[in-house]
Amino acid sequence: MTQPNPIDYLDQVAAAVLGLRRNTARAVEAGRLGAAAGERWLDHLSSGPFLATAAFFVVLAEAPH
């Protein structure tokens, strides 16, 4: 059995979590980003490492009895 390449795995995780292609396509469809600019941006991201961040909010609540 071969081990997966960790970089390929991280790319897949980043694609699933951040949805860069999906969200770029949505921006193009909404007219917020040109198709050529979206492709250039995605090509640029795939040409080397980049930093991406995300904020998650967790809310815990309890209903009164």
Secondary structure, DSSP 8 states (H G I E B T S, - for coil): -----HHHHHHHHHHHHH-HHHHHHHHHHTTSS-HHHHHHHHHHHHTS-----------------
